Amino acid sequence: MSDLDSRALALLEAALDRPVPERVAHIRTAAAGDRELADATLALLEAHSASQGRFEPDLRRRMPEQIGGWRIVRSLGAGGMGEVFEAVRDEQGFVQRAAIKRLAVGLGGALATERFEAERRFLARLEHPRIARIIDGGSEDDGRPWVAMEYVDGEPIDRWCRGRGLDVRARVRLFLDVIEAVDHAHRALILHRDLKPSNVLVTGEGQVKLLDFGIAKSLDDPAPGLTATAVGPLTPEYASPEQLDGRPLTIASDVYALGLVLFQLLAGRLPVEDPGRTLSVSERRRRTEVPSRPSARLDAEALALRPVEITTWTRQLDGDLDRVLLKALAVDVERRYPSARAFGEDLERWLSDRPVAARAGDRLYRARLFVRRNRIAVAAASAAVVALAAGLAVAAHQARVATAAAARAEASNAFLLELLTRANPVASGREPTLIEAIGQAVERIPAHFAGQPDSESDVRHAIGLAYTNLMRLDEADAQFARALALRREGTAGHAEVLQARALLAWTRGRTDQAEAGYRAALAVYAADPSLARQAGEVENDLAALMSDLGRYEQAIVHAEAAVAGARALGLPPGVLGPRLENLGSALQGAGRLEESGRTYREAISMLEQALPERTVALAVALNNFALVYRDLGRADQALALFDRAVAVREAAFGTENADLAGPLINAARIRAERGELDRAWKEASRAVALAERGFAPDYVGLGHVHLGAAQVALVAGHHEATRRHAESALAVFSRADSASPDWSERARALIARSVDGKATR
């Protein structure tokens, strides 16, 4: 059989699995411009049609009474190349039930028989409770092979979930069983290559069963004969880009299909659907385009969601779960999860509210707490004093607790002040680094504090905070661990270190550890009314953490407790302001914009009274409040707040601070929409220059600045600049694993519009 003949038969096989009216269109589309292949396949289809069903199963007329030792009960279905029956076998009083699959008569030849035999071999290698197992097999008198498989009385996974009203988390938990089955096949060196909802059944008891290895391929078999290509017997809607292109397949191809199945389970539809367009258009888009976020593709009708459920469902998808799906569905194989197991592990992280690997490239995700909480200074100037100020405050606090602790506080202060002196180039005779000075101090701690465990713990706590600020996270963890060992569990001092270590865990993206640490510290503080201020600090920290995880309702509860605590204690504006800012942020994330705006307004009033200490927090609050106004459609108020955010940062940090880029580009976009084109373009250009100098090349914030500049340029009629900035944004988003595909889509749309603008000029 020639290569053309085998490819035409494979394409015909795929066409015969479709309704009769769709077969010709499918052949022309799947042939992808190969006229010789299309003509050969259409000729086979014409011969098949002329046979008046001779080669296509008609189970009503020809259903066999028996196959092998099995009595046929009823038909379960048929396709162009195969038939499936329910069958029973009674041997020595033991009745077995099976699904028997046999090859259709007269079509497919050696290639179809080879594929069928391969499926039997693969099934025989697989022993897993979530994979339908092989029971028996053989050949009929006419040579047609058959295989008896475990009978699964179930429904396709998407229909099963809909029928039982499963929520997002329940669907993800169920899908982990699918991943387990696929991972088992991969470990047996077998690719499934046709994963789709109809091949994943769920029994009435909720047990997943993976079916149909009809086009599976052994990973250790180099023979090309069974390689699924764009014209192979695959299901195009669930095929990976490389499968559609006919490129070599790997485990990542099954990972992509798993991503499509989960996307459909969670969004109710596939990421790329083009109603009314040809199949080739959808396939071409899937080969090149980053898919939309599932939270943006929600089909409430397909999911049978009530109107009151849509917002909650969307919020659960939005964020980390979106990113997990998009990583599985990356067009570039190298950007996908390397295995089904890795995909499953990230889903398990999401279920347990831990940071997902799909967001590993997002610096804001890892470090935004420093801006939001504003607990540890981030300015580079006066680094030694900045890094150790928190430590000195710890020792001073101990002095206030009781007179008996004065000696302890004095010892701690003296040691830390000596460290600062050694960092002074005038005293040391050279320019020592802060890291060197702290490292030398750590070496001296055991001797200096021999027999003084409380003072040693204070200093190690302070140095741990300094190391955290300097992003020397392993060193920070070592100091916190030793400080905890020196303090008695259940005491305020122990809780204080737990709180600091939680901040460290959060900085490292280990949000499960951070949450556990904060809650343990809160339990200690809440039990002692004299520690109400510390309890409020932890409530504030937890609010920020919950917002970072997208758990906004929980964030609101903690933020409201923190604010109420500050009011009850009559704490100064410098404490109340950041807590109000945190509450405003949580309300903003929950979509409660009017409440968020009122809260930001009060936060700003408090923070203004606490300047210069709370400069960063004020700038953040101004920018975030401006975003609320923008989302409410109140452009004038938004612009005024963006301008104030710029002015506050400039006054505190100078005109070259990179963080000016955000409010500048936000203001520029509004000005462009208002027709203030000259000023808008100047601000956009300045924002780009600051971002290019101060942001990492894979930082999504840089992409957003370029995207904003492209939008301003388009309004101003600068089409070349529009294209240039949009392409720069696209390049940044392609480097950042955490970038939403919506951002890339916006960049591509701007590029297209810049071309249109040139054409019509």
Backbone hydrogen bonds, N-H to C=O, Kabsch-Sander energy under -0.5 kcal/mol:
donor,donor_aa,acceptor,acceptor_aa,energy
6,S,2,S,-2.3
7,R,3,D,-2.3
8,A,4,L,-2.6
9,L,5,D,-2.5
10,A,6,S,-2.1
11,L,7,R,-2.4
12,L,8,A,-2.5
13,E,9,L,-2.5
14,A,10,A,-1.9
15,A,11,L,-2.2
16,L,12,L,-2.6
17,D,13,E,-0.7
17,D,14,A,-0.6
18,R,15,A,-1.9
22,E,19,P,-1.6
23,R,19,P,-0.6
23,R,20,V,-1.2
26,H,22,E,-2.2
27,I,23,R,-2.2
28,R,24,V,-2.3
29,T,25,A,-2.3
30,A,26,H,-3.1
31,A,27,I,-1.9
32,A,29,T,-1.4
33,G,28,R,-0.6
34,D,31,A,-1.9
35,R,33,G,-1.4
38,A,34,D,-2.5
39,D,35,R,-2.9
40,A,36,E,-2.3
41,T,37,L,-2.4
42,L,38,A,-2.7
43,A,39,D,-2.0
44,L,40,A,-1.7
45,L,41,T,-2.6
46,E,42,L,-2.4
47,A,43,A,-2.2
48,H,44,L,-2.6
49,S,45,L,-2.5
50,A,46,E,-2.5
51,S,47,A,-1.1
52,Q,49,S,-1.7
53,G,48,H,-0.8
54,R,51,S,-0.8
61,R,58,D,-1.1
62,R,58,D,-2.3
63,M,59,L,-1.0
67,I,70,W,-2.1
70,W,67,I,-2.2
71,R,88,V,-3.0
72,I,65,E,-2.1
72,I,70,W,-0.5
73,V,86,E,-3.3
74,R,86,E,-1.2
76,L,84,V,-2.9
77,G,84,V,-1.2
79,G,82,G,-2.8
83,E,102,R,-2.3
84,V,77,G,-2.6
85,F,100,I,-2.6
86,E,74,R,-2.9
87,A,98,A,-2.6
88,V,71,R,-2.2
89,R,96,Q,-2.2
91,E,89,R,-0.6
91,E,94,F,-2.2
92,Q,90,D,-0.5
94,F,91,E,-1.8
95,V,93,G,-0.6
96,Q,89,R,-3.0
96,Q,94,F,-0.5
98,A,87,A,-2.8
99,A,149,M,-2.7
100,I,85,F,-2.9
100,I,98,A,-0.6
101,K,99,A,-0.5
101,K,147,V,-2.8
102,R,83,E,-2.4
103,L,145,P,-1.8
104,A,81,M,-2.6
107,L,104,A,-0.6
111,L,108,G,-0.7
112,A,108,G,-1.6
113,T,109,G,-2.1
114,E,110,A,-2.7
115,R,111,L,-2.1
116,F,112,A,-2.4
117,E,113,T,-2.6
118,A,114,E,-2.1
119,E,115,R,-2.0
120,R,116,F,-1.8
121,R,117,E,-2.1
122,F,118,A,-2.6
123,L,119,E,-2.7
124,A,120,R,-1.8
125,R,121,R,-1.0
125,R,122,F,-1.0
126,L,122,F,-0.7
126,L,123,L,-1.0
127,E,125,R,-0.6
131,I,128,H,-2.0
132,A,210,L,-2.2
135,I,148,A,-3.5
136,D,148,A,-1.6
138,G,146,W,-2.2
140,E,144,R,-2.8
143,G,140,E,-2.0
146,W,138,G,-2.8
147,V,101,K,-2.4
148,A,136,D,-2.8
149,M,99,A,-2.8
149,M,147,V,-0.6
150,E,133,R,-3.0
151,Y,97,R,-0.9
153,D,151,Y,-0.6
154,G,152,V,-1.3
155,E,202,V,-2.0
157,I,197,P,-1.0
157,I,200,V,-2.2
160,W,156,P,-2.6
161,C,157,I,-2.2
162,R,158,D,-2.0
163,G,159,R,-2.5
164,R,160,W,-1.2
165,G,162,R,-1.2
166,L,161,C,-2.0
171,R,167,D,-2.1
172,V,168,V,-2.2
173,R,169,R,-2.4
174,L,170,A,-2.2
175,F,171,R,-2.5
176,L,172,V,-1.5
177,D,173,R,-0.6
177,D,174,L,-1.4
178,V,174,L,-0.8
179,I,175,F,-2.2
180,E,176,L,-2.1
181,A,177,D,-1.8
182,V,178,V,-2.5
183,D,179,I,-3.0
184,H,180,E,-1.9
185,A,181,A,-1.9
186,H,182,V,-2.5
187,R,183,D,-2.3
188,A,184,H,-1.1
189,L,186,H,-1.8
190,I,185,A,-2.3
191,L,217,K,-3.1
199,N,196,K,-1.9
200,V,197,P,-1.7
201,L,209,K,-2.4
202,V,155,E,-2.5
203,T,207,Q,-2.4
204,G,153,D,-0.7
206,G,203,T,-2.0
209,K,201,L,-2.7
210,L,130,R,-2.6
211,L,199,N,-2.9
216,A,213,F,-1.5
217,K,191,L,-1.8
219,L,189,L,-2.9
220,D,189,L,-0.6
221,D,218,S,-1.3
226,L,223,A,-0.6
227,T,224,P,-2.0
232,G,229,T,-1.9
234,L,232,G,-1.9
238,Y,235,T,-2.1
239,A,236,P,-1.6
244,L,240,S,-2.4
245,D,241,P,-1.8
246,G,242,E,-0.6
246,G,243,Q,-0.7
247,R,242,E,-2.5
253,S,250,T,-1.8
254,D,250,T,-0.8
254,D,251,I,-0.6
255,V,251,I,-2.0
256,Y,252,A,-2.1
257,A,253,S,-1.8
258,L,254,D,-2.6
259,G,255,V,-2.3
260,L,256,Y,-2.0
261,V,257,A,-2.3
262,L,258,L,-2.6
263,F,259,G,-2.6
264,Q,260,L,-2.3
265,L,261,V,-2.1
266,L,262,L,-2.2
267,A,263,F,-2.9
268,G,264,Q,-1.8
273,E,271,P,-0.5
277,R,274,D,-2.4
281,V,278,T,-0.8
282,S,278,T,-1.3
283,E,279,L,-2.5
284,R,280,S,-2.6
285,R,281,V,-2.2
286,R,282,S,-2.2
287,R,283,E,-1.5
288,T,284,R,-0.8
288,T,285,R,-0.8
289,E,285,R,-3.4
296,A,293,R,-1.3
297,R,294,P,-1.3
299,D,267,A,-2.8
300,A,298,L,-0.7
303,L,299,D,-1.8
304,A,300,A,-0.5
304,A,301,E,-0.9
305,L,300,A,-2.7
309,E,306,R,-2.0
310,I,306,R,-0.9
310,I,307,P,-0.7
311,T,307,P,-0.6
313,W,309,E,-2.6
314,T,310,I,-2.7
315,R,311,T,-2.4
316,Q,312,T,-1.9
317,L,313,W,-1.6
318,D,314,T,-2.5
320,D,318,D,-0.6
322,D,317,L,-1.6
323,R,319,G,-2.0
324,V,320,D,-2.4
325,L,321,L,-2.1
326,L,322,D,-2.4
327,K,323,R,-2.0
328,A,324,V,-1.8
329,L,325,L,-1.5
330,A,327,K,-1.2
333,V,331,V,-0.5
335,R,332,D,-1.6
336,R,333,V,-1.4
343,F,339,S,-1.7
344,G,340,A,-2.5
345,E,341,R,-2.6
346,D,342,A,-1.7
347,L,343,F,-1.8
348,E,344,G,-2.3
349,R,345,E,-1.9
350,W,346,D,-2.1
351,L,347,L,-2.3
352,S,348,E,-1.7
353,D,350,W,-1.7
354,R,349,R,-3.3
359,R,356,V,-1.6
360,A,357,A,-2.0
362,D,359,R,-2.0
363,R,361,G,-0.9
366,R,362,D,-1.3
367,A,363,R,-2.4
368,R,364,L,-2.4
370,F,367,A,-1.7
371,V,367,A,-0.5
371,V,368,R,-0.8
372,R,368,R,-2.7
373,R,369,L,-2.5
374,N,369,L,-0.6
374,N,370,F,-0.8
383,A,380,A,-0.6
386,V,382,S,-2.7
387,A,383,A,-2.9
388,L,384,A,-1.6
389,A,385,V,-1.2
389,A,386,V,-0.5
390,A,386,V,-0.6
392,L,388,L,-2.3
393,A,389,A,-2.2
394,V,390,A,-1.8
395,A,391,G,-1.9
396,A,392,L,-2.4
397,H,393,A,-2.5
398,Q,394,V,-1.8
399,A,395,A,-1.4
400,R,396,A,-1.3
401,V,397,H,-1.3
402,A,398,Q,-1.0
405,A,402,A,-1.3
406,A,403,T,-2.0
409,A,405,A,-2.5
410,E,406,A,-2.8
411,A,407,A,-2.4
412,S,408,R,-2.1
413,N,409,A,-2.8
414,A,410,E,-2.6
415,F,411,A,-2.0
416,L,412,S,-2.4
417,L,413,N,-2.8
418,E,414,A,-1.9
419,L,415,F,-1.6
420,L,416,L,-2.0
421,T,417,L,-2.2
422,R,418,E,-2.2
423,A,419,L,-1.1
424,N,421,T,-1.5
428,S,424,N,-2.3
429,G,425,P,-1.8
437,A,433,T,-2.2
438,I,434,L,-2.7
439,G,435,I,-2.6
440,Q,436,E,-2.4
441,A,437,A,-1.9
442,V,438,I,-2.6
443,E,439,G,-1.7
444,R,440,Q,-1.1
444,R,441,A,-0.6
445,I,441,A,-1.0
445,I,442,V,-0.7
448,H,444,R,-2.6
449,F,445,I,-2.5
450,A,447,A,-0.9
452,Q,449,F,-2.5
456,E,452,Q,-2.5
457,S,453,P,-2.3
458,D,454,D,-2.1
459,V,455,S,-2.3
460,R,456,E,-2.6
461,H,457,S,-2.4
462,A,458,D,-2.3
463,I,459,V,-2.9
464,G,460,R,-2.3
465,L,461,H,-1.9
466,A,462,A,-2.0
467,Y,463,I,-2.9
468,T,464,G,-2.2
469,N,465,L,-2.3
470,L,466,A,-1.8
471,M,468,T,-1.5
472,R,467,Y,-2.8
473,L,471,M,-1.1
476,A,472,R,-2.1
477,D,473,L,-2.4
478,A,474,D,-1.9
479,Q,475,E,-1.8
480,F,476,A,-2.4
481,A,477,D,-2.5
482,R,478,A,-1.8
483,A,479,Q,-2.4
484,L,480,F,-2.6
485,A,481,A,-1.8
486,L,482,R,-1.3
487,R,483,A,-0.6
487,R,484,L,-1.0
491,T,488,R,-1.6
495,A,491,T,-2.2
496,E,492,A,-2.2
497,V,493,G,-1.5
498,L,494,H,-2.1
499,Q,495,A,-2.4
500,A,496,E,-1.8
501,R,497,V,-2.9
502,A,498,L,-2.0
503,L,499,Q,-1.7
504,L,500,A,-1.7
505,A,501,R,-2.5
506,W,502,A,-2.5
507,T,503,L,-2.4
508,R,504,L,-1.8
509,G,506,W,-1.7
510,R,505,A,-2.8
511,T,509,G,-1.5
514,A,510,R,-2.2
515,E,511,T,-2.6
516,A,512,D,-2.1
517,G,513,Q,-2.5
518,Y,514,A,-2.7
519,R,515,E,-2.5
520,A,516,A,-2.1
521,A,517,G,-2.3
522,L,518,Y,-2.7
523,A,519,R,-2.0
524,V,520,A,-1.3
525,Y,521,A,-2.4
526,A,522,L,-3.1
527,A,523,A,-0.8
527,A,524,V,-0.5
528,D,525,Y,-1.5
531,L,528,D,-2.6
532,A,529,P,-1.3
535,A,531,L,-2.2
536,G,532,A,-2.2
537,E,533,R,-1.9
538,V,534,Q,-2.0
539,E,535,A,-2.4
540,N,536,G,-2.2
541,D,537,E,-2.3
542,L,538,V,-3.0
543,A,539,E,-2.2
544,A,540,N,-2.1
545,L,541,D,-2.4
546,M,542,L,-2.9
547,S,543,A,-2.2
548,D,544,A,-2.1
549,L,545,L,-1.5
550,G,547,S,-1.4
551,R,546,M,-2.7
552,Y,550,G,-1.3
555,A,551,R,-2.1
556,I,552,Y,-2.6
557,V,553,E,-1.7
558,H,554,Q,-2.2
559,A,555,A,-2.9
560,E,556,I,-2.8
561,A,557,V,-1.7
562,A,558,H,-2.3
563,V,559,A,-2.6
564,A,560,E,-2.6
565,G,561,A,-2.4
566,A,562,A,-2.0
567,R,563,V,-2.3
568,A,564,A,-2.5
569,L,565,G,-2.0
570,G,566,A,-0.6
570,G,567,R,-0.8
571,L,566,A,-2.5
575,V,572,P,-1.9
576,L,572,P,-2.3
577,G,573,P,-2.9
579,R,575,V,-1.2
580,L,576,L,-2.4
581,E,577,G,-2.4
582,N,578,P,-2.1
583,L,579,R,-2.0
584,G,580,L,-2.8
585,S,581,E,-2.2
586,A,582,N,-2.2
587,L,583,L,-2.6
588,Q,584,G,-2.2
589,G,585,S,-2.4
590,A,586,A,-1.8
591,G,588,Q,-1.4
592,R,587,L,-2.4
593,L,591,G,-1.5
596,S,592,R,-2.4
597,G,593,L,-2.8
598,R,594,E,-2.0
599,T,595,E,-2.2
600,Y,596,S,-2.8
601,R,597,G,-2.2
602,E,598,R,-1.7
603,A,599,T,-2.5
604,I,600,Y,-2.9
605,S,601,R,-1.7
606,M,602,E,-2.2
607,L,603,A,-2.8
608,E,604,I,-2.3
609,Q,605,S,-1.0
609,Q,606,M,-0.5
610,A,606,M,-0.6
610,A,607,L,-0.9
611,L,608,E,-0.8
613,E,610,A,-0.6
614,R,610,A,-1.2
615,T,612,P,-1.5
618,L,614,R,-2.2
619,A,615,T,-2.5
620,V,616,V,-2.4
621,A,617,A,-2.5
622,L,618,L,-2.6
623,N,619,A,-2.2
624,N,620,V,-2.7
625,F,621,A,-2.6
626,A,622,L,-2.1
627,L,623,N,-1.7
628,V,624,N,-1.6
629,Y,625,F,-2.2
630,R,626,A,-2.6
631,D,627,L,-2.5
632,L,628,V,-1.6
633,G,630,R,-1.5
634,R,629,Y,-2.8
635,A,633,G,-1.0
638,A,634,R,-2.0
639,L,635,A,-2.8
640,A,636,D,-2.1
641,L,637,Q,-1.8
642,F,638,A,-2.4
643,D,639,L,-2.4
644,R,640,A,-1.8
645,A,641,L,-2.5
646,V,642,F,-2.1
647,A,643,D,-2.3
648,V,644,R,-2.7
649,R,645,A,-1.9
650,E,646,V,-2.6
651,A,647,A,-2.4
652,A,648,V,-1.6
653,F,649,R,-3.3
654,G,650,E,-1.9
657,N,654,G,-0.7
660,L,657,N,-1.8
661,A,658,A,-2.1
664,L,660,L,-2.1
665,I,661,A,-2.5
666,N,662,G,-2.1
667,A,663,P,-2.3
668,A,664,L,-2.5
669,R,665,I,-2.0
670,I,666,N,-1.5
671,R,667,A,-2.5
672,A,668,A,-2.5
673,E,669,R,-1.9
674,R,670,I,-1.5
675,G,672,A,-1.3
676,E,671,R,-2.4
677,L,675,G,-1.8
680,A,676,E,-2.2
681,W,677,L,-2.6
682,K,678,D,-2.1
683,E,679,R,-2.5
684,A,680,A,-2.4
685,S,681,W,-2.4
686,R,682,K,-2.2
687,A,683,E,-2.5
688,V,684,A,-2.3
689,A,685,S,-2.2
690,L,686,R,-2.4
691,A,687,A,-2.5
692,E,688,V,-2.8
693,R,689,A,-1.7
694,G,690,L,-2.3
695,F,691,A,-2.6
699,Y,696,A,-1.8
700,V,698,D,-0.5
702,L,699,Y,-1.5
703,G,699,Y,-1.0
704,H,700,V,-2.2
705,V,701,G,-1.9
706,H,702,L,-2.1
707,L,703,G,-2.6
708,G,704,H,-2.6
709,A,705,V,-2.3
710,A,706,H,-2.3
711,Q,707,L,-1.9
712,V,708,G,-2.3
713,A,709,A,-2.7
714,L,710,A,-2.2
715,V,711,Q,-1.9
716,A,712,V,-2.1
717,G,713,A,-0.6
717,G,714,L,-1.0
718,H,713,A,-2.8
719,H,717,G,-1.4
722,T,718,H,-2.3
723,R,719,H,-2.3
724,R,720,E,-2.5
725,H,721,A,-2.6
726,A,722,T,-2.4
727,E,723,R,-2.5
728,S,724,R,-1.9
729,A,725,H,-2.6
730,L,726,A,-2.5
731,A,727,E,-2.1
732,V,728,S,-2.1
733,F,729,A,-2.7
734,S,730,L,-1.9
735,R,731,A,-1.1
735,R,732,V,-0.7
736,A,732,V,-1.5
737,D,735,R,-0.7
739,A,736,A,-1.7
743,W,740,S,-1.0
744,S,740,S,-1.0
745,E,741,P,-2.5
746,R,742,D,-2.2
747,A,743,W,-2.1
748,R,744,S,-2.5
749,A,745,E,-2.4
750,L,746,R,-2.1
751,I,747,A,-2.1
752,A,748,R,-2.5
753,R,749,A,-2.3
754,S,750,L,-2.2
755,V,751,I,-1.8
756,D,752,A,-2.3
757,G,753,R,-2.5
758,K,754,S,-1.8
759,A,755,V,-2.2
760,T,756,D,-1.6
761,R,757,G,-0.7
761,R,758,K,-0.7
